Amino acid sequence: MTVEFLIYAVGGGHGHARRGLLLQQHLAQRGIGSVILLRPGSDRHFPVSYGPRQYALGIDDPKLVSLLDKPPPRLIVDTFPQGWQGEMSNRLLAHFESTYWMARYAKTVDMHQPAFGRTLLPYPKGREEWGSHSATAIHTGYIVDASHWRIGTAKRLLAVFDPEGRCGGRLISAFSRAASKTGLNLAYHRLIDRPMEAAKLLVVGAGYNTFYELLGLAMDIRFLPVMKRHDDQFRRANLFGLGLTHLDQLLPWLDAVSPSRIDYAEPDWSAVASALEV
């Protein structure tokens, strides 16, 4: 399989790796090869491979010299148009015949990037996290895959999912007290290595992948956004009215009837293929 694309998916969280690996997978399913550049360790939850992987903190890493000496003709950059460390210059972009920017919202990034040939927005039209965007940008729907989530319905259970272990004992006790006041029991989870059950699901953090993966599962869900350098989790959660920022918001949600399902858009892989001209 000829390597046609270099996918730059370097970033601080696992979401960049997940998005890049999904792109690599769908290109491979079309018979198109790609090599993906990842931050070391960011893909440890994604062992299945659909092509070669390279590891670095930036595209200027000396061990990538041979790759960039004769690079694939096309480059896809996720989230950070200048690179995660600001290392991606226009001179470097000129090594590639075609360049594409996967424009997940970042508060430190300017939406208008003339150095890239095409901009892909990983949102459905009307649900962009950007305040404005290029008129020529192509909407692809959310670039996520929720198949690894296994969540069943338990009528009397509040599940708290805290993947980064941010909740201390006092906060977990507060969750438990609020749950008991509404007739619910508390289940606290750090991992999703086994099935979860919940009538109400509270997620600590609202990163792009976790947020949109769970949004499509039609759960009665709320998110506790976390302050991040690049990602605006508060903005994301508030676009859907799903953010909790104070403990006094918890009890009214737990005591309320589950809402109707939020409109959701599946990934539009045909739009991705069209945007990438494959």
C-alpha positions in Angstrom: 0.0 0.0 0.0 1.5 3.3 -1.1 1.9 5.9 1.7 -0.1 8.9 0.5 -0.6 10.9 3.7 1.3 12.0 6.8 -1.1 12.6 9.7 0.2 14.9 12.3 -1.8 14.0 15.5 0.6 15.3 18.2 -1.0 16.9 21.2 -1.3 16.8 25.0 -4.2 14.4 25.3 -5.3 11.0 23.9 -8.0 12.7 21.7 -5.5 13.9 19.1 -4.2 10.3 18.7 -7.7 8.9 18.6 -8.8 11.4 15.9 -5.6 10.8 13.8 -5.9 7.0 14.1 -9.6 7.1 13.0 -8.4 9.0 9.9 -5.7 6.4 9.3 -8.2 3.6 9.7 -10.7 5.1 7.2 -8.0 5.8 4.7 -6.7 2.2 5.0 -10.3 0.9 4.4 -10.2 2.8 1.1 -6.8 1.2 0.2 -4.8 4.4 0.9 -1.7 4.2 3.1 -0.7 6.8 5.7 1.9 7.2 8.4 0.8 8.9 11.7 2.9 11.1 13.9 2.0 10.8 17.6 3.2 12.0 21.0 4.8 9.0 22.8 2.3 7.1 24.8 -0.8 8.9 23.5 -1.9 5.8 21.6 -1.6 3.3 24.4 -5.3 2.7 24.5 -5.5 2.0 20.8 -3.3 -1.1 20.0 -5.0 -2.0 16.7 -2.9 -0.6 13.8 -4.0 0.4 10.3 -0.6 1.7 9.3 2.9 2.8 10.5 3.2 5.0 13.6 6.1 7.5 14.4 6.6 9.1 17.8 7.8 12.6 18.5 6.9 15.8 20.4 7.0 17.7 17.1 7.6 17.4 13.4 11.1 19.0 13.8 12.4 16.0 15.8 15.8 15.0 14.3 14.7 11.3 14.0 12.1 12.4 11.5 14.7 13.7 9.0 14.5 10.6 6.8 10.7 10.8 6.7 10.7 14.5 5.7 13.5 14.0 3.2 11.0 12.2 0.9 7.7 12.9 2.6 4.3 11.5 1.5 2.6 14.0 -0.9 -0.2 15.0 1.5 -0.2 16.2 5.0 -3.1 16.3 7.5 -2.6 18.4 10.7 -4.9 17.9 13.7 -5.9 20.9 15.8 -2.6 22.9 15.9 -1.9 24.4 12.5 1.6 25.6 13.6 2.2 22.3 15.4 1.7 21.4 19.1 5.0 23.2 20.0 4.7 25.9 17.3 7.3 24.1 15.3 5.5 23.8 11.9 6.7 26.5 9.5 5.4 27.5 6.1 8.7 26.3 4.7 8.0 22.9 6.1 4.5 22.9 4.8 5.9 23.6 1.3 7.4 20.0 1.4 3.9 18.7 0.7 1.8 18.8 -2.5 -1.4 19.1 -0.5 -2.1 20.2 3.1 -5.3 19.8 5.2 -6.1 21.2 8.6 -8.5 19.3 10.9 -9.8 22.3 12.8 -10.9 21.1 16.2 -11.5 24.3 18.3 -8.6 25.6 20.3 -8.7 28.9 22.1 -5.0 29.6 21.3 -5.5 29.2 17.5 -6.6 31.6 14.8 -9.3 30.0 12.6 -8.0 31.5 9.4 -5.0 29.6 8.2 -4.1 30.6 4.6 -1.1 28.3 4.6 -3.4 25.2 4.4 -5.0 24.2 1.2 -8.2 22.9 2.8 -9.8 23.2 6.3 -12.0 20.4 7.7 -14.3 21.2 10.6 -15.0 18.1 12.8 -18.5 19.3 13.6 -21.9 19.2 11.9 -23.0 22.5 10.3 -24.5 24.8 13.0 -22.7 23.0 15.9 -19.2 24.4 15.4 -17.3 25.4 18.5 -15.7 28.3 16.6 -17.4 31.7 16.8 -16.8 32.1 13.1 -15.1 30.0 10.5 -13.9 30.1 6.9 -16.7 30.0 4.3 -14.8 27.3 2.4 -14.3 25.0 5.4 -15.8 21.5 5.0 -18.0 20.1 7.8 -17.3 16.4 8.6 -19.5 15.8 11.6 -17.8 14.7 14.8 -14.7 12.6 14.2 -15.3 10.1 17.0 -16.0 6.4 17.5 -18.1 5.5 20.6 -17.9 1.7 20.1 -15.7 1.2 23.1 -18.3 2.5 25.5 -20.5 -0.1 27.2 -23.1 1.7 29.4 -26.3 0.1 30.5 -29.3 1.6 32.2 -29.7 1.3 36.0 -32.7 3.1 37.4 -31.2 4.1 40.8 -27.6 4.7 40.0 -25.5 7.9 39.6 -22.2 7.0 37.9 -19.3 9.4 38.1 -16.6 8.9 35.5 -13.3 10.5 36.5 -10.6 9.4 34.1 -7.9 11.7 35.4 -8.6 11.1 39.1 -9.4 14.8 39.8 -12.0 14.1 42.5 -10.8 14.0 46.1 -12.6 12.2 48.9 -14.7 15.3 49.9 -16.0 15.8 46.5 -16.9 12.1 46.0 -18.7 12.3 49.4 -20.6 15.3 48.2 -21.7 13.4 45.1 -22.8 10.5 47.3 -24.9 12.7 49.6 -26.6 14.4 46.7 -27.3 11.0 45.1 -28.8 9.6 48.3 -31.1 12.6 48.6 -32.7 11.7 45.3 -32.9 8.0 45.9 -29.8 7.1 44.0 -26.7 5.1 44.8 -23.2 6.3 43.7 -20.8 4.3 41.5 -17.4 5.9 41.0 -15.2 4.9 37.9 -11.7 5.8 36.9 -11.5 3.3 33.9 -13.9 2.0 31.2 -12.3 -1.4 31.1 -15.6 -3.0 32.1 -19.3 -2.2 31.5 -20.8 0.7 33.3 -24.4 1.2 34.4 -26.1 4.5 35.2 -29.4 6.3 35.3 -27.4 9.6 35.5 -23.9 9.9 34.3 -21.5 12.6 35.5 -18.2 13.0 33.7 -15.3 14.9 35.1 -13.8 16.7 32.1 -15.4 17.5 28.7 -12.6 16.9 26.1 -13.7 16.7 22.5 -13.6 12.9 22.1 -15.2 11.9 25.4 -17.8 14.6 25.1 -19.0 13.8 21.6 -18.7 10.0 22.0 -21.0 10.1 25.0 -23.3 12.7 23.5 -24.3 10.2 20.9 -25.3 7.5 23.4 -28.5 9.3 24.5 -27.6 9.3 28.2 -28.9 11.6 30.9 -25.4 13.2 31.3 -23.6 16.2 32.7 -20.0 17.3 32.5 -17.7 19.0 34.9 -15.5 21.0 32.6 -11.8 21.3 33.4 -9.6 24.3 32.6 -7.1 23.4 29.9 -4.5 25.5 28.1 -5.8 25.0 24.5 -9.2 23.4 24.8 -12.2 25.3 26.1 -14.2 22.6 27.8 -16.6 25.1 29.4 -17.5 26.5 25.9 -18.2 23.0 24.6 -20.4 21.8 27.5 -22.3 25.1 27.6 -23.1 24.9 23.8 -25.4 22.0 24.8 -26.4 23.2 28.3 -24.6 20.1 29.8 -22.0 21.8 32.0 -22.0 21.7 35.8 -19.8 24.3 37.4 -21.2 24.5 41.0 -22.2 21.7 43.4 -25.6 23.5 43.9 -26.4 22.6 40.3 -26.0 18.9 41.0 -29.1 18.2 43.1 -31.6 19.8 40.7 -30.2 17.7 37.8 -30.3 14.5 39.9 -33.9 15.2 40.9 -35.1 16.1 37.4 -36.8 13.8 34.9 -34.4 12.6 32.1 -34.5 15.0 29.2 -35.3 14.1 25.6 -32.4 13.1 23.4 -30.1 15.8 22.1 -29.8 16.1 18.3 -26.6 14.4 17.3 -24.6 14.0 14.1 -22.7 10.8 13.3 -19.3 11.2 11.7 -19.6 11.9 8.0 -16.8 9.8 6.5 -18.0 10.4 3.0 -17.5 14.2 3.6 -14.0 13.4 5.0 -13.2 11.4 1.9 -14.5 14.2 -0.4 -12.5 16.8 1.5 -9.3 14.7 1.2 -10.0 14.0 -2.4 -9.9 10.3 -2.0 
